[in-house]
């Protein structure tokens, strides 16, 4: 398989990227089916918004949002990932057919999630994370030598040690540098620049997933003359350009909202190779 394309299905009323357009089960299913038909390798089903400032749903709310969608799409033959920080949700999602657990906290929010994954055959995506959305930007400080790149590598390395200790083998671990989470725009660009370098996250020797689609650092890059960021839904071309950059740097996968456009970009990229 080439670069893995993870299509985003936000079953939330407060997502930064799609404003709750797929918050009910039927809408989420229709969206997931469309992304799968357009060429997604994975459908990442999430029931908790992680936009800056977001508040957390109850566990019961998160379960009600994601489990019916996962169960149906998996039964229809789609390969499904659950985007959750909670062990209870991960366990229910795996039972419903999810093959990947995408945990933006890397096991810090709920350490029991590592035991859930270890007891399954699921792949575990561990992202660099410092705090929940309501305070994560307060922790976007990287003063140690080597700055954000060194800190992300060190902190992800600590998570890898914990994941291995829980019994998850390396062949089921994927890492995510966490663009946009407790990071300024400059931090995000520094991390992108480090991909493929000896000092970057790849030095940990595990596959990398990059999630940059529609994020605010792209909006800031494309700001108008008055400094207003480009609106969320008008950042896709920049996101596709970034997909080509990270593909060249050998990442395992990209997490995107526009699967069809991503597939078009990758077709051109692969043809030139």
N, C-alpha and C positions, 0 to 999 in steps of 0.2 A: 504494500500500500504506500502511496505517496503521502504528501502532507495531509493530515487529518483535518477535515472541516467539521467543526462542532457548531451546529445551528442553535441559536438561542430561542427558547420558548419560555417567556416570562408569564407565569400564571399569577400575576400580582396586580393590584389596583394602583400601585405607586412606582412603577418602574421608571427610571430616568429616560429610557430609550424609546418606549412605545406607549407610555401613558395609560396603561391598563387596558389596551385594546384586546388583549387575550386573557382577561382576568377570569372569564367563566370557562367551564370545561369544554363546551362545544366550540367556542372560538379558539381555545388553545389546541384542541384536536385538529381543527381545520388548518391552523397555522403550522402545526407540526407535520401534518401530512404534506403540506405544500413544500416545506423545507426539505423533507425527505425526498420528494419527487424531483426537487431541483438539484439533488446531489449531495446532501449532507451525509457524512459518515456517522455522525452521532447527533442525537437531539438532546440538548441539555435543558431539562425541565426544572424550573426553579419556582418556589413559592414564597421566597423572602427577598424583598428588594435590598440591595447592598449599595444603593446610591448614597452619597454623602448626606448625613443627617437623618437617614431613614430609621424608623422605629421598628422593632421586631414584632412579627405576628405571634399569636399563641401557637404552641405545637399542634394543637388540634386544627387550627386554621391552615397551617402549612400542609398538614397531612391531607386535609380535605381538598386543597388546591391541586396537589401534585399527584397523589396516588391514582385517582381515576384516569388521569391523562397518561401516566406511565404504563398502567396496566393495559389500556386500550392500544396504545401505539406499539408497545412491545409485542402484544398478541398479534398485531398486524404485520409484524416482521421487522419493525424499525429497531435499530440499535440505540438504546436510550441511556442517558446519563442523568443522575439527579444532582442538582445544584443545591446542596444543603450543608449546614454546619452542625446538624443535630444527629446524634446516634440513633434516636428513635425513628426519625424520618428516613435515614439511610437504610436501616434494617427493613422498614416497610417497603421502601422503594426497591431494594434488592429482591425481596419476596415477590414484588409485583412485576419483576422482569428487568430492572435496571442492571446494566453491566458495568457501569462506571459511577463512582462517587466523586463528585467535583466539590471539594471542601475549600472554600475561600479562606478559612482560618487555619488550614493545615493541621487540624487536630487541637488547636489551642482553645477554641470556644467550647468544645465538648470532647475531652480526651477519649471517652468511651467509643467514639466513632472509629478509632483505630482498631479496637477489638472487633467491632462489627465487620469491618472490611477484612481483617485477618481471618475471620471465620468463614468468609465467603470466597468466591473466585473473582470478585470485582476488582477492576483497576481503580487506583486511588490517585486523584489529582490533588496535590497539596500546594496551596498558593502562599506566597509571602504575605503576612498579615500581622498587624500590631494591635488592633482594637476594633470594636464594632463601629458601624457607620456613624453613629451619633458623636463620636469623638476621635475617629481615626486621623482626621487631618491635623489635630493638635499634636500628633506624634510624627509628623513629617519632618523630622530633624535627623540628619545623618552627619554627625561631626567627627566621626572616627576617621583615621587615615584610610584613604581609599573611598571615602564618601559612601553614597548610596549603593554602589555596586558591591563594595566589600561587605557592607552591612547585610544586604540581601543574601549574598552568598553564605555568609556566616550563619544568619538566622535560618535560612532554608536548610543548611547543613545540620543544624540542631533538630529541625523537624524530621529530616531524613533519619537521624539516629533514633528518634522516638518511634517513627513508623516501623523501622526495621525491628526495634526491640519488641514491638507489639506482635511481630510475626508476619508482616507483609513483605513478600520477597521483592527484590529490585525490579523484576520483570513486570510487576504490577504497580509500579510507582511512576508518576509523571509530576514534574514540578512546574510551577507558574510564578514568574517574578512579580506578579501582582501590580501591573500598571494601573495607576489611579487610586490605589489603596494606601493611605498614609504616605502619599508622595505628591510633590509639586509637579508642574509640567516639566520643569527642568530635570527633575529626578527621573521622570518617565523617559525622556529622550536619552539621558545618560544610560539607562538600563537597555534601551533598544540598541544603542551604539555598542554596548558590551556583548551583545549576543554574538556568539561565534569567536569571541576573543578568549585567550587563555585565562584571563581574570574574571570572566563573566560567569553567569549561573551554569553554563554548560560544563564548567570545571568539576561540578559535582557528579558528572558521569551518568546522568539520568535524562530521559526525554523531557523536552520543554514545550509547554502550551503557552501561547501568548493571546491575551484578551485585550485588544485595543479598540474594538469596534465602537464607533460613535462616542468615544470618551472625551472628556472635557479638554484634555491637552491638545486634541485635534481641533476642537472648536476654537481654542485660543490661538493656535497657529494660523487659522483661517479667519481671524477677526477682521471686521470691517474698519474703515478709516477712523471711526469713533471708538474703536476698541471693543465693540460688541462681538462676543464669540459667534461663530457660525452656528445656526440652530442644529439641534441634535440630528434631525432627519436629513440634513444637507452635508453630512460629513463622510458619506460613503466612498466617494472617489479617493479622498485622502486615506481612508481606511484600507482601500484596495491597494494603494501604492505601498502602504506599510506592510501589507500582506506579502507583496513581492520582496520587500527588503528582508523580512524575517525568514521567508522561505529560502532565500539565498544563504542565510546564516545557519541553516540546518535545523530549524525547530521541528518538533514532532507534529504540532498542530496549531490551528488558529480557531478562536471562538468568535463567531461573527453573527450579525443579524441578517445580512444580505448574502444568502448562500448562492443564489444564481450568479450574482456579480462576482463573488469570490471564485466560483468555478470558471467563469470566463477568464478572469485574470490568471488563474493557475494554468489554464489551457495554453494561453499565450506564453507564459513563463516556461512551462514544460516543453513546448514546441521549440523554443529557442535553445534549449539544452540538448 
